[in-house]
Amino acid sequence: MQYIQAFDNVWSKIFGKQRGWLIIKPADLMEAHAEELAQIETLDNGKGITYSHAANVPEAIQCFCYYAD
């Protein structure tokens, strides 16, 4: 319940453009560290590094970008 209250008190008062910036920032960081994230993803789930680098990480970045718009 405390998370719902925190969300209502803070997030609902932030303007849309500011929300977008807050959501796009992690995407920028993920893009800057894409290789490292792909290696971690490969260690975590056993998929090949090529797949992690070509699909998993870019798809996660795209998800953040989608919700930032």
PDB file of N, CA, C and O in Angstrom, chain B, residues numbered from 101:
ATOM      1  N   MET B 101       0.814  -1.192   0.000  1.00  0.00           N
ATOM      2  CA  MET B 101       0.000   0.000   0.000  1.00  0.00           C
ATOM      3  C   MET B 101       0.862   1.262   0.000  1.00  0.00           C
ATOM      4  O   MET B 101       0.479   2.264  -0.605  1.00  0.00           O
ATOM      5  N   GLN B 102       2.000   1.234   0.656  1.00  0.00           N
ATOM      6  CA  GLN B 102       2.848   2.422   0.714  1.00  0.00           C
ATOM      7  C   GLN B 102       3.368   2.794  -0.667  1.00  0.00           C
ATOM      8  O   GLN B 102       3.596   3.971  -0.945  1.00  0.00           O
ATOM      9  N   TYR B 103       3.560   1.789  -1.547  1.00  0.00           N
ATOM     10  CA  TYR B 103       4.047   2.084  -2.890  1.00  0.00           C
ATOM     11  C   TYR B 103       2.986   2.809  -3.699  1.00  0.00           C
ATOM     12  O   TYR B 103       3.301   3.703  -4.485  1.00  0.00           O
ATOM     13  N   ILE B 104       1.745   2.432  -3.513  1.00  0.00           N
ATOM     14  CA  ILE B 104       0.649   3.105  -4.205  1.00  0.00           C
ATOM     15  C   ILE B 104       0.572   4.561  -3.750  1.00  0.00           C
ATOM     16  O   ILE B 104       0.395   5.459  -4.573  1.00  0.00           O
ATOM     17  N   GLN B 105       0.702   4.794  -2.473  1.00  0.00           N
ATOM     18  CA  GLN B 105       0.652   6.160  -1.950  1.00  0.00           C
ATOM     19  C   GLN B 105       1.833   6.986  -2.456  1.00  0.00           C
ATOM     20  O   GLN B 105       1.669   8.159  -2.790  1.00  0.00           O
ATOM     21  N   ALA B 106       3.002   6.392  -2.513  1.00  0.00           N
ATOM     22  CA  ALA B 106       4.177   7.100  -3.029  1.00  0.00           C
ATOM     23  C   ALA B 106       3.980   7.453  -4.493  1.00  0.00           C
ATOM     24  O   ALA B 106       4.337   8.547  -4.928  1.00  0.00           O
ATOM     25  N   PHE B 107       3.414   6.530  -5.245  1.00  0.00           N
ATOM     26  CA  PHE B 107       3.150   6.763  -6.662  1.00  0.00           C
ATOM     27  C   PHE B 107       2.159   7.905  -6.835  1.00  0.00           C
ATOM     28  O   PHE B 107       2.379   8.804  -7.646  1.00  0.00           O
ATOM     29  N   ASP B 108       1.066   7.873  -6.073  1.00  0.00           N
ATOM     30  CA  ASP B 108       0.036   8.901  -6.186  1.00  0.00           C
ATOM     31  C   ASP B 108       0.555  10.273  -5.773  1.00  0.00           C
ATOM     32  O   ASP B 108       0.183  11.283  -6.371  1.00  0.00           O
ATOM     33  N   ASN B 109       1.388  10.315  -4.781  1.00  0.00           N
ATOM     34  CA  ASN B 109       1.863  11.600  -4.269  1.00  0.00           C
ATOM     35  C   ASN B 109       2.948  12.239  -5.117  1.00  0.00           C
ATOM     36  O   ASN B 109       3.050  13.466  -5.152  1.00  0.00           O
ATOM     37  N   VAL B 110       3.747  11.460  -5.789  1.00  0.00           N
ATOM     38  CA  VAL B 110       4.873  12.014  -6.536  1.00  0.00           C
ATOM     39  C   VAL B 110       4.637  11.952  -8.038  1.00  0.00           C
ATOM     40  O   VAL B 110       4.616  12.984  -8.708  1.00  0.00           O
ATOM     41  N   TRP B 111       4.462  10.764  -8.559  1.00  0.00           N
ATOM     42  CA  TRP B 111       4.393  10.561 -10.004  1.00  0.00           C
ATOM     43  C   TRP B 111       3.233  11.330 -10.631  1.00  0.00           C
ATOM     44  O   TRP B 111       3.377  11.883 -11.721  1.00  0.00           O
ATOM     45  N   SER B 112       2.100  11.370  -9.963  1.00  0.00           N
ATOM     46  CA  SER B 112       0.926  12.037 -10.526  1.00  0.00           C
ATOM     47  C   SER B 112       1.109  13.550 -10.622  1.00  0.00           C
ATOM     48  O   SER B 112       0.367  14.211 -11.348  1.00  0.00           O
ATOM     49  N   LYS B 113       2.069  14.102  -9.915  1.00  0.00           N
ATOM     50  CA  LYS B 113       2.315  15.545  -9.946  1.00  0.00           C
ATOM     51  C   LYS B 113       3.398  15.947 -10.943  1.00  0.00           C
ATOM     52  O   LYS B 113       3.682  17.133 -11.109  1.00  0.00           O
ATOM     53  N   ILE B 114       3.995  14.972 -11.599  1.00  0.00           N
ATOM     54  CA  ILE B 114       5.055  15.254 -12.567  1.00  0.00           C
ATOM     55  C   ILE B 114       4.420  15.412 -13.941  1.00  0.00           C
ATOM     56  O   ILE B 114       3.603  14.588 -14.350  1.00  0.00           O
ATOM     57  N   PHE B 115       4.796  16.472 -14.655  1.00  0.00           N
ATOM     58  CA  PHE B 115       4.274  16.705 -15.998  1.00  0.00           C
ATOM     59  C   PHE B 115       4.751  15.625 -16.961  1.00  0.00           C
ATOM     60  O   PHE B 115       5.784  14.993 -16.742  1.00  0.00           O
ATOM     61  N   GLY B 116       3.992  15.424 -18.019  1.00  0.00           N
ATOM     62  CA  GLY B 116       4.268  14.366 -18.987  1.00  0.00           C
ATOM     63  C   GLY B 116       5.666  14.402 -19.571  1.00  0.00           C
ATOM     64  O   GLY B 116       6.322  13.365 -19.667  1.00  0.00           O
ATOM     65  N   LYS B 117       6.134  15.583 -19.965  1.00  0.00           N
ATOM     66  CA  LYS B 117       7.478  15.681 -20.549  1.00  0.00           C
ATOM     67  C   LYS B 117       8.548  15.294 -19.531  1.00  0.00           C
ATOM     68  O   LYS B 117       9.552  14.672 -19.879  1.00  0.00           O
ATOM     69  N   GLN B 118       8.327  15.663 -18.288  1.00  0.00           N
ATOM     70  CA  GLN B 118       9.281  15.291 -17.236  1.00  0.00           C
ATOM     71  C   GLN B 118       9.257  13.785 -17.006  1.00  0.00           C
ATOM     72  O   GLN B 118      10.304  13.174 -16.792  1.00  0.00           O
ATOM     73  N   ARG B 119       8.078  13.187 -17.048  1.00  0.00           N
ATOM     74  CA  ARG B 119       7.978  11.729 -16.917  1.00  0.00           C
ATOM     75  C   ARG B 119       8.739  11.052 -18.044  1.00  0.00           C
ATOM     76  O   ARG B 119       9.476  10.090 -17.827  1.00  0.00           O
ATOM     77  N   GLY B 120       8.550  11.572 -19.254  1.00  0.00           N
ATOM     78  CA  GLY B 120       9.258  11.009 -20.403  1.00  0.00           C
ATOM     79  C   GLY B 120      10.759  11.057 -20.214  1.00  0.00           C
ATOM     80  O   GLY B 120      11.459  10.093 -20.520  1.00  0.00           O
ATOM     81  N   TRP B 121      11.259  12.184 -19.709  1.00  0.00           N
ATOM     82  CA  TRP B 121      12.695  12.305 -19.485  1.00  0.00           C
ATOM     83  C   TRP B 121      13.164  11.304 -18.438  1.00  0.00           C
ATOM     84  O   TRP B 121      14.231  10.706 -18.582  1.00  0.00           O
ATOM     85  N   LEU B 122      12.373  11.121 -17.388  1.00  0.00           N
ATOM     86  CA  LEU B 122      12.751  10.171 -16.339  1.00  0.00           C
ATOM     87  C   LEU B 122      12.758   8.735 -16.844  1.00  0.00           C
ATOM     88  O   LEU B 122      13.535   7.908 -16.366  1.00  0.00           O
ATOM     89  N   ILE B 123      11.900   8.442 -17.805  1.00  0.00           N
ATOM     90  CA  ILE B 123      11.840   7.087 -18.356  1.00  0.00           C
ATOM     91  C   ILE B 123      12.917   6.878 -19.413  1.00  0.00           C
ATOM     92  O   ILE B 123      13.446   5.773 -19.538  1.00  0.00           O
ATOM     93  N   ILE B 124      13.252   7.914 -20.175  1.00  0.00           N
ATOM     94  CA  ILE B 124      14.242   7.763 -21.244  1.00  0.00           C
ATOM     95  C   ILE B 124      15.668   7.697 -20.687  1.00  0.00           C
ATOM     96  O   ILE B 124      16.552   7.132 -21.330  1.00  0.00           O
ATOM     97  N   LYS B 125      15.896   8.255 -19.523  1.00  0.00           N
ATOM     98  CA  LYS B 125      17.244   8.245 -18.931  1.00  0.00           C
ATOM     99  C   LYS B 125      17.781   6.826 -18.738  1.00  0.00           C
ATOM    100  O   LYS B 125      18.929   6.573 -19.104  1.00  0.00           O
ATOM    101  N   PRO B 126      17.009   5.890 -18.181  1.00  0.00           N
ATOM    102  CA  PRO B 126      17.523   4.514 -18.086  1.00  0.00           C
ATOM    103  C   PRO B 126      17.821   3.901 -19.454  1.00  0.00           C
ATOM    104  O   PRO B 126      18.761   3.119 -19.594  1.00  0.00           O
ATOM    105  N   ALA B 127      17.023   4.256 -20.458  1.00  0.00           N
ATOM    106  CA  ALA B 127      17.281   3.735 -21.807  1.00  0.00           C
ATOM    107  C   ALA B 127      18.628   4.231 -22.316  1.00  0.00           C
ATOM    108  O   ALA B 127      19.378   3.473 -22.933  1.00  0.00           O
ATOM    109  N   ASP B 128      18.937   5.492 -22.064  1.00  0.00           N
ATOM    110  CA  ASP B 128      20.237   6.038 -22.464  1.00  0.00           C
ATOM    111  C   ASP B 128      21.380   5.308 -21.762  1.00  0.00           C
ATOM    112  O   ASP B 128      22.400   4.993 -22.375  1.00  0.00           O
ATOM    113  N   LEU B 129      21.197   5.045 -20.477  1.00  0.00           N
ATOM    114  CA  LEU B 129      22.229   4.326 -19.724  1.00  0.00           C
ATOM    115  C   LEU B 129      22.372   2.891 -20.218  1.00  0.00           C
ATOM    116  O   LEU B 129      23.483   2.369 -20.311  1.00  0.00           O
ATOM    117  N   MET B 130      21.249   2.256 -20.534  1.00  0.00           N
ATOM    118  CA  MET B 130      21.297   0.887 -21.053  1.00  0.00           C
ATOM    119  C   MET B 130      22.022   0.850 -22.391  1.00  0.00           C
ATOM    120  O   MET B 130      22.798  -0.068 -22.659  1.00  0.00           O
ATOM    121  N   GLU B 131      21.768   1.846 -23.226  1.00  0.00           N
ATOM    122  CA  GLU B 131      22.438   1.903 -24.524  1.00  0.00           C
ATOM    123  C   GLU B 131      23.942   2.102 -24.356  1.00  0.00           C
ATOM    124  O   GLU B 131      24.739   1.509 -25.083  1.00  0.00           O
ATOM    125  N   ALA B 132      24.318   2.929 -23.406  1.00  0.00           N
ATOM    126  CA  ALA B 132      25.737   3.176 -23.152  1.00  0.00           C
ATOM    127  C   ALA B 132      26.450   1.934 -22.615  1.00  0.00           C
ATOM    128  O   ALA B 132      27.658   1.784 -22.794  1.00  0.00           O
ATOM    129  N   HIS B 133      25.711   1.056 -21.964  1.00  0.00           N
ATOM    130  CA  HIS B 133      26.289  -0.148 -21.357  1.00  0.00           C
ATOM    131  C   HIS B 133      25.721  -1.421 -21.988  1.00  0.00           C
ATOM    132  O   HIS B 133      25.607  -2.455 -21.329  1.00  0.00           O
ATOM    133  N   ALA B 134      25.369  -1.334 -23.264  1.00  0.00           N
ATOM    134  CA  ALA B 134      24.703  -2.448 -23.944  1.00  0.00           C
ATOM    135  C   ALA B 134      25.538  -3.726 -23.938  1.00  0.00           C
ATOM    136  O   ALA B 134      25.000  -4.811 -23.717  1.00  0.00           O
ATOM    137  N   GLU B 135      26.819  -3.615 -24.172  1.00  0.00           N
ATOM    138  CA  GLU B 135      27.669  -4.809 -24.215  1.00  0.00           C
ATOM    139  C   GLU B 135      27.717  -5.493 -22.850  1.00  0.00           C
ATOM    140  O   GLU B 135      27.594  -6.715 -22.757  1.00  0.00           O
ATOM    141  N   GLU B 136      27.894  -4.718 -21.817  1.00  0.00           N
ATOM    142  CA  GLU B 136      27.929  -5.270 -20.460  1.00  0.00           C
ATOM    143  C   GLU B 136      26.591  -5.919 -20.099  1.00  0.00           C
ATOM    144  O   GLU B 136      26.562  -6.998 -19.507  1.00  0.00           O
ATOM    145  N   LEU B 137      25.494  -5.264 -20.453  1.00  0.00           N
ATOM    146  CA  LEU B 137      24.170  -5.825 -20.183  1.00  0.00           C
ATOM    147  C   LEU B 137      23.944  -7.120 -20.952  1.00  0.00           C
ATOM    148  O   LEU B 137      23.339  -8.057 -20.431  1.00  0.00           O
ATOM    149  N   ALA B 138      24.427  -7.175 -22.190  1.00  0.00           N
ATOM    150  CA  ALA B 138      24.294  -8.400 -22.981  1.00  0.00           C
ATOM    151  C   ALA B 138      25.065  -9.545 -22.328  1.00  0.00           C
ATOM    152  O   ALA B 138      24.590 -10.680 -22.303  1.00  0.00           O
ATOM    153  N   GLN B 139      26.237  -9.253 -21.807  1.00  0.00           N
ATOM    154  CA  GLN B 139      27.021 -10.288 -21.126  1.00  0.00           C
ATOM    155  C   GLN B 139      26.314 -10.768 -19.864  1.00  0.00           C
ATOM    156  O   GLN B 139      26.277 -11.967 -19.586  1.00  0.00           O
ATOM    157  N   ILE B 140      25.761  -9.846 -19.111  1.00  0.00           N
ATOM    158  CA  ILE B 140      25.025 -10.221 -17.896  1.00  0.00           C
ATOM    159  C   ILE B 140      23.796 -11.043 -18.258  1.00  0.00           C
ATOM    160  O   ILE B 140      23.500 -12.042 -17.602  1.00  0.00           O
ATOM    161  N   GLU B 141      23.086 -10.630 -19.292  1.00  0.00           N
ATOM    162  CA  GLU B 141      21.896 -11.355 -19.738  1.00  0.00           C
ATOM    163  C   GLU B 141      22.259 -12.774 -20.165  1.00  0.00           C
ATOM    164  O   GLU B 141      21.530 -13.721 -19.868  1.00  0.00           O
ATOM    165  N   THR B 142      23.371 -12.919 -20.852  1.00  0.00           N
ATOM    166  CA  THR B 142      23.825 -14.240 -21.283  1.00  0.00           C
ATOM    167  C   THR B 142      24.163 -15.117 -20.080  1.00  0.00           C
ATOM    168  O   THR B 142      23.794 -16.291 -20.044  1.00  0.00           O
ATOM    169  N   LEU B 143      24.852 -14.563 -19.112  1.00  0.00           N
ATOM    170  CA  LEU B 143      25.173 -15.326 -17.901  1.00  0.00           C
ATOM    171  C   LEU B 143      23.913 -15.695 -17.125  1.00  0.00           C
ATOM    172  O   LEU B 143      23.829 -16.770 -16.531  1.00  0.00           O
ATOM    173  N   ASP B 144      22.945 -14.802 -17.136  1.00  0.00           N
ATOM    174  CA  ASP B 144      21.725 -15.013 -16.363  1.00  0.00           C
ATOM    175  C   ASP B 144      20.828 -16.092 -16.960  1.00  0.00           C
ATOM    176  O   ASP B 144      20.285 -16.920 -16.229  1.00  0.00           O
ATOM    177  N   ASN B 145      20.668 -16.088 -18.285  1.00  0.00           N
ATOM    178  CA  ASN B 145      19.686 -17.008 -18.870  1.00  0.00           C
ATOM    179  C   ASN B 145      20.271 -18.050 -19.815  1.00  0.00           C
ATOM    180  O   ASN B 145      19.540 -18.913 -20.301  1.00  0.00           O
ATOM    181  N   GLY B 146      21.558 -17.989 -20.083  1.00  0.00           N
ATOM    182  CA  GLY B 146      22.191 -19.015 -20.897  1.00  0.00           C
ATOM    183  C   GLY B 146      22.041 -18.850 -22.399  1.00  0.00           C
ATOM    184  O   GLY B 146      22.496 -19.706 -23.157  1.00  0.00           O
ATOM    185  N   LYS B 147      21.418 -17.779 -22.843  1.00  0.00           N
ATOM    186  CA  LYS B 147      21.300 -17.535 -24.283  1.00  0.00           C
ATOM    187  C   LYS B 147      22.658 -17.101 -24.817  1.00  0.00           C
ATOM    188  O   LYS B 147      23.525 -16.659 -24.065  1.00  0.00           O
ATOM    189  N   GLY B 148      22.824 -17.234 -26.113  1.00  0.00           N
ATOM    190  CA  GLY B 148      24.071 -16.818 -26.732  1.00  0.00           C
ATOM    191  C   GLY B 148      24.260 -15.310 -26.649  1.00  0.00           C
ATOM    192  O   GLY B 148      23.288 -14.554 -26.626  1.00  0.00           O
ATOM    193  N   ILE B 149      25.501 -14.884 -26.605  1.00  0.00           N
ATOM    194  CA  ILE B 149      25.810 -13.459 -26.501  1.00  0.00           C
ATOM    195  C   ILE B 149      25.281 -12.698 -27.707  1.00  0.00           C
ATOM    196  O   ILE B 149      24.845 -11.554 -27.577  1.00  0.00           O
ATOM    197  N   THR B 150      25.317 -13.323 -28.880  1.00  0.00           N
ATOM    198  CA  THR B 150      24.820 -12.661 -30.086  1.00  0.00           C
ATOM    199  C   THR B 150      23.345 -12.338 -29.957  1.00  0.00           C
ATOM    200  O   THR B 150      22.907 -11.245 -30.317  1.00  0.00           O
ATOM    201  N   TYR B 151      22.578 -13.292 -29.440  1.00  0.00           N
ATOM    202  CA  TYR B 151      21.142 -13.071 -29.273  1.00  0.00           C
ATOM    203  C   TYR B 151      20.882 -12.003 -28.213  1.00  0.00           C
ATOM    204  O   TYR B 151      20.034 -11.131 -28.400  1.00  0.00           O
ATOM    205  N   SER B 152      21.595 -12.071 -27.126  1.00  0.00           N
ATOM    206  CA  SER B 152      21.410 -11.071 -26.070  1.00  0.00           C
ATOM    207  C   SER B 152      21.730  -9.672 -26.578  1.00  0.00           C
ATOM    208  O   SER B 152      21.030  -8.707 -26.274  1.00  0.00           O
ATOM    209  N   HIS B 153      22.801  -9.584 -27.358  1.00  0.00           N
ATOM    210  CA  HIS B 153      23.227  -8.280 -27.865  1.00  0.00           C
ATOM    211  C   HIS B 153      22.305  -7.783 -28.975  1.00  0.00           C
ATOM    212  O   HIS B 153      22.049  -6.583 -29.076  1.00  0.00           O
ATOM    213  N   ALA B 154      21.809  -8.688 -29.802  1.00  0.00           N
ATOM    214  CA  ALA B 154      20.994  -8.289 -30.951  1.00  0.00           C
ATOM    215  C   ALA B 154      19.514  -8.158 -30.625  1.00  0.00           C
ATOM    216  O   ALA B 154      18.800  -7.425 -31.310  1.00  0.00           O
ATOM    217  N   ALA B 155      19.035  -8.851 -29.597  1.00  0.00           N
ATOM    218  CA  ALA B 155      17.597  -8.856 -29.339  1.00  0.00           C
ATOM    219  C   ALA B 155      17.239  -8.384 -27.933  1.00  0.00           C
ATOM    220  O   ALA B 155      16.521  -7.395 -27.781  1.00  0.00           O
ATOM    221  N   ASN B 156      17.717  -9.062 -26.924  1.00  0.00           N
ATOM    222  CA  ASN B 156      17.261  -8.773 -25.557  1.00  0.00           C
ATOM    223  C   ASN B 156      17.524  -7.334 -25.120  1.00  0.00           C
ATOM    224  O   ASN B 156      16.611  -6.647 -24.661  1.00  0.00           O
ATOM    225  N   VAL B 157      18.731  -6.891 -25.257  1.00  0.00           N
ATOM    226  CA  VAL B 157      19.077  -5.546 -24.793  1.00  0.00           C
ATOM    227  C   VAL B 157      18.386  -4.474 -25.638  1.00  0.00           C
ATOM    228  O   VAL B 157      17.792  -3.555 -25.073  1.00  0.00           O
ATOM    229  N   PRO B 158      18.442  -4.557 -26.972  1.00  0.00           N
ATOM    230  CA  PRO B 158      17.730  -3.545 -27.763  1.00  0.00           C
ATOM    231  C   PRO B 158      16.225  -3.519 -27.501  1.00  0.00           C
ATOM    232  O   PRO B 158      15.616  -2.449 -27.502  1.00  0.00           O
ATOM    233  N   GLU B 159      15.628  -4.675 -27.281  1.00  0.00           N
ATOM    234  CA  GLU B 159      14.191  -4.710 -26.999  1.00  0.00           C
ATOM    235  C   GLU B 159      13.872  -4.050 -25.662  1.00  0.00           C
ATOM    236  O   GLU B 159      12.852  -3.373 -25.534  1.00  0.00           O
ATOM    237  N   ALA B 160      14.719  -4.237 -24.684  1.00  0.00           N
ATOM    238  CA  ALA B 160      14.514  -3.576 -23.391  1.00  0.00           C
ATOM    239  C   ALA B 160      14.631  -2.057 -23.540  1.00  0.00           C
ATOM    240  O   ALA B 160      13.848  -1.305 -22.961  1.00  0.00           O
ATOM    241  N   ILE B 161      15.607  -1.623 -24.314  1.00  0.00           N
ATOM    242  CA  ILE B 161      15.781  -0.189 -24.567  1.00  0.00           C
ATOM    243  C   ILE B 161      14.563   0.366 -25.292  1.00  0.00           C
ATOM    244  O   ILE B 161      14.064   1.436 -24.943  1.00  0.00           O
ATOM    245  N   GLN B 162      14.083  -0.356 -26.302  1.00  0.00           N
ATOM    246  CA  GLN B 162      12.902   0.078 -27.058  1.00  0.00           C
ATOM    247  C   GLN B 162      11.677   0.180 -26.163  1.00  0.00           C
ATOM    248  O   GLN B 162      10.846   1.069 -26.350  1.00  0.00           O
ATOM    249  N   CYS B 163      11.558  -0.706 -25.208  1.00  0.00           N
ATOM    250  CA  CYS B 163      10.424  -0.680 -24.282  1.00  0.00           C
ATOM    251  C   CYS B 163      10.430   0.618 -23.471  1.00  0.00           C
ATOM    252  O   CYS B 163       9.392   1.266 -23.327  1.00  0.00           O
ATOM    253  N   PHE B 164      11.580   0.992 -22.949  1.00  0.00           N
ATOM    254  CA  PHE B 164      11.673   2.250 -22.215  1.00  0.00           C
ATOM    255  C   PHE B 164      11.355   3.434 -23.123  1.00  0.00           C
ATOM    256  O   PHE B 164      10.641   4.354 -22.724  1.00  0.00           O
ATOM    257  N   CYS B 165      11.888   3.411 -24.347  1.00  0.00           N
ATOM    258  CA  CYS B 165      11.637   4.504 -25.293  1.00  0.00           C
ATOM    259  C   CYS B 165      10.159   4.610 -25.638  1.00  0.00           C
ATOM    260  O   CYS B 165       9.625   5.712 -25.758  1.00  0.00           O
ATOM    261  N   TYR B 166       9.506   3.484 -25.798  1.00  0.00           N
ATOM    262  CA  TYR B 166       8.077   3.467 -26.111  1.00  0.00           C
ATOM    263  C   TYR B 166       7.273   4.161 -25.012  1.00  0.00           C
ATOM    264  O   TYR B 166       6.420   5.002 -25.297  1.00  0.00           O
ATOM    265  N   TYR B 167       7.544   3.814 -23.778  1.00  0.00           N
ATOM    266  CA  TYR B 167       6.789   4.399 -22.671  1.00  0.00           C
ATOM    267  C   TYR B 167       7.204   5.836 -22.373  1.00  0.00           C
ATOM    268  O   TYR B 167       6.462   6.569 -21.719  1.00  0.00           O
ATOM    269  N   ALA B 168       8.366   6.244 -22.839  1.00  0.00           N
ATOM    270  CA  ALA B 168       8.793   7.633 -22.652  1.00  0.00           C
ATOM    271  C   ALA B 168       8.037   8.577 -23.574  1.00  0.00           C
ATOM    272  O   ALA B 168       7.871   9.758 -23.269  1.00  0.00           O
ATOM    273  N   ASP B 169       7.576   8.042 -24.713  1.00  0.00           N
ATOM    274  CA  ASP B 169       6.818   8.887 -25.657  1.00  0.00           C
ATOM    275  C   ASP B 169       5.469   9.086 -25.146  1.00  0.00           C
ATOM    276  O   ASP B 169       4.663   9.764 -25.781  1.00  0.00           O
TER     277      ASP B 169
END
